[in-house]
Amino acid sequence: MQKIARPTVFSTKAAVTSEPIKTGIKTSSTKGKNLLIDESCISFLNYRVQQEDQSSRIYLSMSLWLDNNGYVNAAKLWKKYSDEERGHADIARTYLLNMGVQPATPSLEQPSETYAGLPDIIQQSFDHEVEITNQCSNLATHALKDGSHMLYELALHYLKEQNEEHGKMQNWVDQLKAFGEDKIAMRLLDHEIKDYL
């Protein structure tokens, strides 16, 4: 079985910046709303909603591919990851609602439906979590710059979640490095994954 070429696992896709997110997501006006939140914070939080929902769709697509290709336990685990990401989107929605702002329900991109195998899914998941961590760091940087301590606390919550996400994905990356990617290794890995459900 041919090995899949991958980028270095510790590379990041985007630099951390405190510039406001320009998403094109339509938001309701803050006029007459809670004075503790401004348009830039709303933009960042609606972007979080969109990105967490998109993450959920990506992991759901991976789960469906895994299920259709005989990885029964990995399919269940990536479905669990998908459900967790939806919950992360709800955290930002709740924050907005607590501030009297209706969260946006932005459109989402169609995720890929084909993958080279479980190792490819693991690497793509790892890289995706690096990207999401950069986004959450941007939220924290903006909150500090803006002096919004409640938003900063929310950003820290997201970053704590990201630490857990990296731990999960790093475990799978490490197992691929240690035990290889042949069919027997993948069969054993899928069997071991049931302990994480």
URFENQUI-V746563 format. One record per residue. OMEGA is omega in whole degrees, 0 to 359 (NA if undefined). Layout:
omega=OMEGA
omega=OMEGA
This chain:
omega=183
omega=179
omega=180
omega=177
omega=182
omega=173
omega=176
omega=187
omega=183
omega=177
omega=178
omega=184
omega=183
omega=177
omega=178
omega=180
omega=179
omega=179
omega=179
omega=178
omega=176
omega=189
omega=187
omega=178
omega=178
omega=180
omega=176
omega=183
omega=177
omega=181
omega=181
omega=181
omega=180
omega=182
omega=180
omega=182
omega=179
omega=185
omega=181
omega=177
omega=178
omega=179
omega=179
omega=184
omega=175
omega=175
omega=176
omega=178
omega=182
omega=184
omega=177
omega=176
omega=178
omega=177
omega=179
omega=180
omega=179
omega=182
omega=175
omega=178
omega=178
omega=179
omega=180
omega=178
omega=180
omega=180
omega=182
omega=183
omega=170
omega=178
omega=189
omega=183
omega=177
omega=178
omega=179
omega=182
omega=179
omega=172
omega=176
omega=177
omega=179
omega=179
omega=179
omega=181
omega=175
omega=177
omega=178
omega=177
omega=181
omega=178
omega=179
omega=178
omega=180
omega=179
omega=179
omega=180
omega=177
omega=178
omega=178
omega=181
omega=177
omega=179
omega=176
omega=171
omega=187
omega=175
omega=183
omega=178
omega=174
omega=179
omega=175
omega=178
omega=179
omega=182
omega=182
omega=181
omega=179
omega=178
omega=178
omega=179
omega=179
omega=181
omega=178
omega=178
omega=178
omega=181
omega=179
omega=180
omega=174
omega=179
omega=180
omega=178
omega=176
omega=178
omega=180
omega=175
omega=176
omega=179
omega=180
omega=179
omega=178
omega=182
omega=178
omega=180
omega=182
omega=182
omega=180
omega=186
omega=177
omega=178
omega=178
omega=177
omega=177
omega=179
omega=177
omega=176
omega=178
omega=180
omega=175
omega=176
omega=181
omega=176
omega=178
omega=180
omega=179
omega=178
omega=179
omega=185
omega=178
omega=177
omega=182
omega=177
omega=179
omega=180
omega=177
omega=180
omega=185
omega=191
omega=176
omega=187
omega=180
omega=186
omega=180
omega=178
omega=180
omega=178
omega=179
omega=179
omega=179
omega=178
omega=181
omega=183
omega=181
omega=178
omega=181
omega=181
omega=NA
